[in-house]
Amino acid sequence: MLSFRRKLRLETERLTLRPPTHSDFASWARLRSESRDFLSPWEPSWASDHLTRKAFTNRVYWATRSINSGTAMPLFLVDRDLNMLVGAITLDNIRRGPAQAGTLGYWVGQPYARHGYMSEAIAAVVHYSFEKLGLSRIEAACLPENAPSRGLLEHSGFKYEGVAQSYLQINGRWRTHVLYAALRSDRRGRTDVG
């Protein structure tokens, strides 16, 4: 198993993907706050302290522990030209042994949506996961009505695999999700799901 312990940093055409640091608090809280209405239909309900420094500090500690233990890879997306946080992507629930798999989650701030940032980030994380971590499968799930996320996953080479009933609590309710996966050696044909 490869260790993440070395400095984790991925570069794309426009982005630096790196773990969150304590100094990111103000920009993270501002972007999340400004994007709340845009994000809340697709995310678990925010705790009352979601945007506090204490909650963010806990998030940074969790990220460091997860990276060091090899169980997750939480990364912030920073536009290098703007020197601005635009979103985040996490490869979580990394499973070794016979599975060699992980689960992808992501969000982008409303001002940066539909600008191709997440396509770049997903491509970089999937490539790193297959080539450097030796994973075989990356999974992702989204709400059936989240057409932009579904399109993003399909554009990124993920294939539709099915439906999971009451998969996650989103915005306070148990919600069914559609499941997607990217495989290191994917010989499956294109799927067109309506």
C-alpha positions as CSV (number, residue, x, y, z in Angstrom):
1,M,0.0,0.0,0.0
2,L,1.3,3.5,-0.9
3,S,1.3,6.0,1.9
4,F,-0.2,9.4,1.5
5,R,2.2,10.7,4.2
6,R,4.3,12.6,1.8
7,K,3.0,16.0,0.8
8,L,-0.2,15.4,-1.2
9,R,-0.6,17.8,-4.0
10,L,-2.2,17.3,-7.5
11,E,-1.9,19.8,-10.3
12,T,-4.3,20.3,-13.2
13,E,-4.4,22.9,-16.0
14,R,-5.9,25.5,-13.7
15,L,-6.0,23.9,-10.2
16,T,-3.9,22.9,-7.3
17,L,-5.6,20.1,-5.3
18,R,-4.3,20.0,-1.8
19,P,-5.5,19.1,1.8
20,P,-7.2,21.8,3.7
21,T,-5.1,23.9,6.2
22,H,-6.2,26.0,9.2
23,S,-5.5,29.2,7.1
24,D,-8.2,28.2,4.6
25,F,-11.0,28.8,7.2
26,A,-12.1,32.3,6.1
27,S,-12.2,31.6,2.4
28,W,-13.9,28.2,3.0
29,A,-16.5,29.7,5.4
30,R,-17.2,32.6,2.9
31,L,-17.6,30.3,-0.1
32,R,-19.8,27.8,1.7
33,S,-21.9,30.6,3.2
34,E,-22.4,32.3,-0.2
35,S,-23.2,29.0,-1.8
36,R,-25.5,27.6,0.8
37,D,-28.8,27.8,-1.2
38,F,-26.9,26.3,-4.2
39,L,-25.4,23.4,-2.2
40,S,-28.1,22.5,0.4
41,P,-30.5,20.6,-1.9
42,W,-27.7,18.1,-2.7
43,E,-25.9,17.8,0.7
44,P,-26.6,16.4,4.2
45,S,-28.1,19.1,6.5
46,W,-25.5,21.4,7.9
47,A,-25.0,21.2,11.6
48,S,-25.7,24.4,13.5
49,D,-21.9,25.0,13.9
50,H,-21.0,24.0,10.3
51,L,-19.4,27.4,9.4
52,T,-17.6,27.9,12.7
53,R,-13.8,27.9,13.1
54,K,-14.1,25.0,15.6
55,A,-15.9,22.8,13.1
56,F,-13.4,23.7,10.4
57,T,-10.5,22.9,12.8
58,N,-12.1,19.5,13.3
59,R,-12.4,19.1,9.6
60,V,-8.7,19.9,9.1
61,Y,-7.7,17.4,11.8
62,W,-9.9,14.7,10.3
63,A,-8.3,15.4,6.9
64,T,-4.8,15.0,8.3
65,R,-5.7,11.8,10.1
66,S,-7.5,10.3,7.1
67,I,-4.6,11.1,4.7
68,N,-2.0,9.7,7.1
69,S,-4.0,6.5,7.7
70,G,-4.8,6.1,4.0
71,T,-8.5,6.0,4.5
72,A,-9.5,9.2,2.7
73,M,-8.0,11.9,0.5
74,P,-9.8,15.2,1.2
75,L,-8.6,18.0,-1.1
76,F,-9.4,21.6,-1.7
77,L,-9.6,23.0,-5.2
78,V,-7.6,26.2,-5.6
79,D,-7.5,28.2,-8.8
80,R,-3.9,29.1,-9.2
81,D,-4.4,32.2,-11.3
82,L,-7.1,33.6,-9.0
83,N,-5.5,32.2,-5.8
84,M,-9.0,31.3,-4.8
85,L,-10.7,28.3,-3.2
86,V,-13.4,27.1,-5.7
87,G,-14.5,23.8,-4.1
88,A,-13.5,20.5,-2.7
89,I,-13.2,16.8,-3.7
90,T,-12.8,13.8,-1.4
91,L,-11.9,10.2,-2.1
92,D,-13.3,8.6,1.0
93,N,-13.9,5.1,2.4
94,I,-10.7,3.8,0.7
95,R,-10.9,0.0,1.0
96,R,-7.9,-2.2,0.5
97,G,-7.6,-6.0,0.3
98,P,-9.8,-7.5,-2.4
99,A,-11.9,-4.4,-2.9
100,Q,-9.2,-1.8,-3.8
101,A,-11.9,0.9,-4.1
102,G,-12.9,4.3,-2.8
103,T,-15.9,6.6,-2.9
104,L,-15.8,10.1,-4.5
105,G,-17.7,13.1,-3.2
106,Y,-17.3,16.7,-4.3
107,W,-18.8,20.2,-4.2
108,V,-18.1,23.5,-6.0
109,G,-19.0,27.0,-4.9
110,Q,-21.9,28.6,-6.8
111,P,-19.7,31.3,-8.5
112,Y,-17.5,28.5,-10.0
113,A,-20.1,26.0,-11.1
114,R,-20.2,25.0,-14.8
115,H,-16.7,26.3,-15.4
116,G,-15.1,22.8,-15.8
117,Y,-13.2,22.9,-12.4
118,M,-14.7,19.7,-11.1
119,S,-14.1,17.9,-14.4
120,E,-10.4,18.7,-14.0
121,A,-10.4,17.7,-10.3
122,I,-12.2,14.4,-11.0
123,A,-9.8,13.5,-13.8
124,A,-6.8,14.2,-11.5
125,V,-8.1,12.3,-8.5
126,V,-9.2,9.3,-10.6
127,H,-5.8,9.1,-12.4
128,Y,-4.0,9.4,-9.1
129,S,-6.2,6.7,-7.5
130,F,-5.6,4.2,-10.3
131,E,-1.9,5.0,-11.0
132,K,-0.5,5.9,-7.7
133,L,-2.8,4.3,-5.1
134,G,-3.4,1.1,-7.2
135,L,-7.2,1.3,-6.7
136,S,-9.4,-0.7,-9.1
137,R,-12.7,1.1,-8.6
138,I,-14.0,4.6,-7.8
139,E,-17.6,4.9,-6.8
140,A,-19.9,8.0,-6.8
141,A,-23.5,8.6,-6.1
142,C,-25.9,11.5,-6.6
143,L,-29.6,12.3,-6.5
144,P,-31.4,11.2,-9.6
145,E,-32.6,14.7,-10.3
146,N,-29.1,16.2,-10.1
147,A,-28.6,16.4,-13.8
148,P,-25.4,18.5,-13.7
149,S,-23.7,16.0,-11.3
150,R,-24.9,13.0,-13.4
151,G,-23.6,14.7,-16.5
152,L,-20.3,15.5,-14.9
153,L,-19.8,11.8,-13.8
154,E,-20.7,10.5,-17.2
155,H,-18.5,13.0,-18.9
156,S,-15.7,11.9,-16.5
157,G,-16.0,8.3,-17.7
158,F,-18.2,7.0,-14.8
159,K,-20.8,4.4,-15.8
160,Y,-24.3,4.2,-14.3
161,E,-24.7,1.0,-12.2
162,G,-28.0,1.3,-10.5
163,V,-30.1,2.8,-7.7
164,A,-29.6,2.7,-3.9
165,Q,-32.8,3.2,-2.0
166,S,-32.6,5.6,1.0
167,Y,-28.9,5.9,0.5
168,L,-28.1,9.1,2.3
169,Q,-29.8,11.7,4.4
170,I,-29.9,14.8,2.1
171,N,-31.3,18.1,3.3
172,G,-32.9,16.2,6.3
173,R,-34.5,13.3,4.4
174,W,-33.4,9.8,3.4
175,R,-33.0,10.0,-0.3
176,T,-32.5,7.4,-3.1
177,H,-29.4,7.9,-5.1
178,V,-28.1,6.7,-8.5
179,L,-24.8,4.9,-8.4
180,Y,-21.9,5.3,-10.8
181,A,-18.4,3.8,-10.9
182,A,-15.2,4.2,-12.9
183,L,-13.0,1.1,-13.2
184,R,-9.3,1.1,-13.9
185,S,-9.8,-1.3,-16.8
186,D,-13.3,-0.4,-18.0
187,R,-14.5,-2.3,-21.1
188,R,-18.1,-1.5,-20.5
189,G,-19.8,0.5,-23.2
190,R,-21.2,3.9,-22.9
191,T,-24.5,4.1,-20.9
192,D,-27.2,6.6,-21.7
193,V,-29.5,6.9,-18.8
194,G,-32.4,9.3,-18.9
